[in-house]
């Protein structure tokens, strides 16, 4: 059985109702399916996962207590999270280890700056090849603008290892050419796993905030079924084109605002803007079955609270 929410809001308070536990579990089962597939493929079974989940429940229980102005005692954390008090105490003493938010890697920062600088892109907004050395508009200058702690040659070596750039000779000079697909680490790499964790976590945070009636956040999608494989592939290409345009615009504006906010005491916000496209065959559907025409699948509540998923 699920525990009741802390300090239930009084009737008519304007707070969104907390979703019923059985319905939350049903939805969570759908969300967890692909994640369990990843766990099993990685050799992680249920027993191992249950151990790793303890610190997560403890940390989120502490955050929930803080949000409600309650003390973070071991007993309170244990009651809310369901984790035994001795495990809570062990976590607090450091035996389990506390998670630390990972910083954006220099590689990801470098690519973002490469995409966001008009001087480093062509007329269509695509990152252009850069001379490897030089004090301005070069890979060396770009790398040093991102970090002074890692040598540009070391960053270049990592980019080459990941297959994100290549070095070519032009006019007896080394030029660094970016991968046309942008920052897309190789399958199974540590870099791709870091992106997976950050992207899925922020997407989930957005959806959960909307479910709990917090400030509405953008989370929308378009859904359709009854498509041929060729049509699905065509839509996939369209999605990539739309994302490339939106990514360039967002990086350019985010870079401008970052520079404008530099040095401000309240410049502590972070953001993430992304896109995805998923298509699969419905093996159990038969010709003539009911099909869904294209339409919005809207998770973002309308400003007046009248919006509903469709």
C-alpha positions in Angstrom: 0.0 0.0 0.0 1.2 3.5 -0.7 1.6 6.0 2.1 -0.6 9.0 2.2 1.0 12.3 1.1 2.6 14.5 3.7 0.2 17.1 5.1 -2.6 16.7 2.6 -3.8 20.1 1.3 -7.2 21.2 2.6 -10.2 21.0 0.3 -10.5 24.1 -1.9 -6.8 25.0 -1.4 -6.2 25.1 -5.1 -3.5 22.4 -4.9 -3.6 19.6 -7.5 -4.7 16.2 -6.0 -2.0 13.6 -5.6 -2.5 10.7 -8.1 -3.8 7.5 -6.5 -1.0 5.0 -5.7 -2.5 2.1 -7.8 -2.7 4.4 -10.9 0.9 5.7 -10.3 2.2 2.1 -10.1 0.4 1.2 -13.3 1.9 4.1 -15.1 5.3 3.5 -13.5 5.2 -0.1 -14.8 5.0 1.3 -18.3 7.8 3.7 -17.8 10.1 1.1 -16.2 9.7 -1.4 -19.0 12.5 0.0 -21.2 14.7 0.7 -18.2 14.4 -2.9 -17.0 15.4 -4.0 -20.4 18.6 -2.0 -20.1 19.2 -3.4 -16.6 18.9 -7.0 -17.7 21.1 -6.4 -20.8 23.7 -5.0 -18.4 23.5 -8.0 -16.0 21.7 -6.2 -13.3 18.9 -8.2 -11.7 16.1 -7.3 -9.3 18.1 -8.0 -6.2 21.0 -5.8 -7.2 18.6 -3.0 -8.2 16.7 -3.1 -4.9 20.0 -2.4 -3.1 20.9 0.5 -5.4 17.5 2.0 -4.9 17.8 2.5 -1.2 20.0 5.7 -1.4 17.6 7.1 -4.1 14.5 6.6 -1.8 16.4 8.2 1.1 17.6 11.2 -0.8 14.1 11.9 -2.3 12.4 11.4 1.1 14.8 14.0 2.6 13.9 16.4 -0.2 10.2 15.8 0.3 10.5 16.5 4.0 12.3 19.7 3.3 9.7 20.8 0.9 7.1 20.4 3.6 9.1 22.1 6.3 9.6 18.9 8.3 12.7 17.7 10.2 14.9 15.2 8.4 15.3 12.7 11.2 16.2 9.1 10.6 12.8 8.1 11.8 10.9 10.5 9.5 13.0 9.5 6.5 12.5 5.8 7.3 8.7 6.1 7.6 8.4 8.1 4.4 10.8 6.0 2.3 10.2 2.6 3.7 13.9 2.1 4.1 15.0 0.6 7.4 16.3 3.0 10.0 19.7 1.2 10.2 20.1 1.7 6.4 19.1 5.4 6.7 21.7 5.8 9.5 24.3 4.0 7.4 23.6 6.3 4.5 23.9 9.4 6.7 27.2 8.2 8.0 28.5 7.8 4.5 28.6 4.0 4.1 26.3 4.1 1.2 27.7 7.3 -0.3 25.8 10.3 -1.4 25.2 11.0 -5.0 26.8 14.2 -6.4 25.3 15.9 -9.4 27.6 15.4 -12.4 28.9 18.5 -14.1 28.5 18.8 -17.9 31.7 17.4 -19.4 34.1 19.6 -21.2 33.4 17.7 -24.4 29.7 18.5 -24.3 30.5 22.1 -23.4 32.9 22.4 -26.4 30.3 21.1 -28.8 27.6 23.4 -27.4 29.9 26.4 -27.9 30.9 25.3 -31.3 27.2 25.1 -32.4 26.3 28.3 -30.6 29.0 30.6 -32.1 28.0 32.3 -35.3 31.8 32.8 -36.1 32.3 29.0 -36.0 29.3 28.0 -38.1 28.6 28.3 -41.8 25.7 30.3 -43.4 23.2 27.5 -42.6 24.2 27.4 -38.9 26.2 24.2 -39.1 29.5 24.0 -37.2 32.3 24.4 -39.7 35.8 22.9 -39.8 38.4 24.8 -37.7 42.1 25.0 -38.0 43.6 23.0 -35.2 45.9 25.8 -34.0 45.5 29.5 -33.8 44.7 32.3 -31.4 41.2 33.0 -32.8 38.5 31.0 -34.6 40.5 27.8 -34.2 39.9 24.5 -32.3 42.7 25.5 -29.9 41.0 28.8 -29.1 37.6 27.1 -28.8 39.0 24.4 -26.4 40.7 27.1 -24.2 37.5 29.1 -24.0 35.8 26.0 -22.5 38.4 25.0 -19.9 41.9 26.0 -18.9 42.3 22.7 -16.9 42.5 20.4 -19.9 45.0 20.9 -22.8 43.3 21.3 -26.2 45.4 18.4 -27.6 43.9 16.2 -24.8 40.3 17.3 -25.7 41.0 16.6 -29.4 42.3 13.2 -28.6 39.1 12.4 -26.7 36.9 13.7 -29.5 38.8 11.5 -32.0 38.4 8.5 -29.7 34.6 9.1 -29.6 34.4 9.5 -33.3 33.0 13.0 -33.0 35.6 14.8 -35.2 38.3 13.9 -37.7 41.5 15.7 -38.5 42.3 16.4 -42.2 45.2 18.2 -44.0 44.5 21.3 -46.0 47.2 23.6 -47.3 49.8 21.9 -45.0 47.7 22.7 -42.0 45.6 20.4 -39.7 41.9 21.1 -39.7 39.3 19.6 -37.2 36.0 18.6 -38.9 33.0 17.9 -36.6 30.7 14.9 -37.0 27.7 16.0 -39.1 25.4 14.4 -36.5 26.8 16.6 -33.7 27.6 15.3 -30.1 26.4 11.7 -30.4 28.7 9.3 -28.4 29.1 5.7 -29.5 26.6 3.1 -28.2 27.6 1.7 -24.9 30.1 4.5 -24.1 30.3 6.2 -20.7 29.5 9.5 -22.4 26.3 8.2 -23.9 25.3 6.7 -20.5 25.9 10.1 -18.8 23.7 11.8 -21.4 21.0 9.1 -20.9 20.9 9.6 -17.2 20.7 13.4 -17.4 18.2 13.5 -20.3 15.8 10.9 -18.9 16.0 12.3 -15.3 15.1 15.9 -16.5 12.3 14.6 -18.7 10.9 12.6 -15.8 11.2 15.6 -13.5 9.2 17.7 -15.9 6.4 15.1 -16.1 6.3 14.5 -12.3 6.1 18.3 -11.7 3.1 18.5 -14.0 1.5 15.5 -12.3 1.9 17.1 -8.9 0.4 20.4 -9.9 3.6 22.4 -9.8 4.4 25.3 -12.2 3.4 23.9 -15.7 6.4 22.8 -17.7 6.6 22.1 -21.4 6.2 18.4 -22.2 4.3 17.6 -25.3 4.5 15.1 -28.2 2.7 14.1 -31.4 1.4 10.5 -31.7 0.1 8.5 -34.7 -0.3 4.8 -35.5 -1.3 2.9 -38.7 1.9 4.1 -40.6 3.9 2.1 -43.0 7.7 1.6 -42.3 8.5 4.0 -45.1 6.2 6.7 -43.6 7.7 6.3 -40.2 11.2 6.6 -41.6 10.2 9.8 -43.5 8.8 11.3 -40.3 12.0 10.3 -38.4 14.0 12.4 -40.9 11.6 15.3 -40.5 12.0 15.1 -36.7 15.8 15.3 -37.1 15.5 18.4 -39.4 13.2 20.1 -37.0 15.5 19.3 -34.0 18.6 20.6 -35.8 16.9 24.0 -36.4 15.5 24.2 -32.9 18.9 23.2 -31.3 20.8 25.9 -33.2 18.3 28.6 -32.1 18.2 27.4 -28.5 22.0 27.2 -28.2 22.5 30.6 -29.7 20.0 32.3 -27.4 21.2 30.3 -24.3 24.8 31.4 -25.0 23.7 35.0 -25.4 21.8 34.9 -22.1 24.6 33.1 -20.3 27.0 35.9 -21.2 24.4 38.6 -20.2 23.9 36.9 -16.8 27.5 36.3 -16.1 28.4 37.7 -12.6 24.8 38.0 -11.4 24.2 36.6 -7.8 20.9 35.0 -8.9 22.4 33.2 -12.0 21.8 29.8 -10.5 19.2 28.3 -12.8 19.9 25.5 -15.2 17.8 24.2 -18.1 17.5 21.4 -20.6 15.7 21.4 -23.9 15.5 18.3 -25.9 13.6 16.1 -28.4 13.1 12.5 -29.2 11.5 10.4 -31.9 10.4 6.8 -31.3 8.8 4.4 -33.7 8.1 0.7 -33.5 5.9 -1.9 -35.2 2.8 -3.2 -33.5 3.2 -6.9 -34.0 -0.3 -7.7 -32.6 -2.2 -5.2 -34.7 -4.1 -6.6 -37.7 -5.2 -4.8 -40.8 -8.5 -3.1 -40.2 -7.8 -2.6 -36.5 -8.5 0.8 -35.0 -5.8 3.3 -35.7 -5.0 6.7 -34.3 -4.8 9.7 -36.6 -2.0 12.2 -35.9 -2.7 14.4 -32.9 -1.2 16.0 -29.8 -0.3 13.9 -26.8 -0.2 16.8 -24.3 1.2 16.4 -20.8 1.7 20.1 -20.1 -1.3 21.5 -18.1 -3.0 24.5 -19.7 -2.3 27.8 -17.9 -5.9 27.9 -16.6 -5.8 24.3 -15.5 -8.4 23.3 -18.1 -6.0 21.3 -20.3 -6.2 17.5 -20.4 -4.2 14.9 -22.2 -5.6 13.9 -25.6 
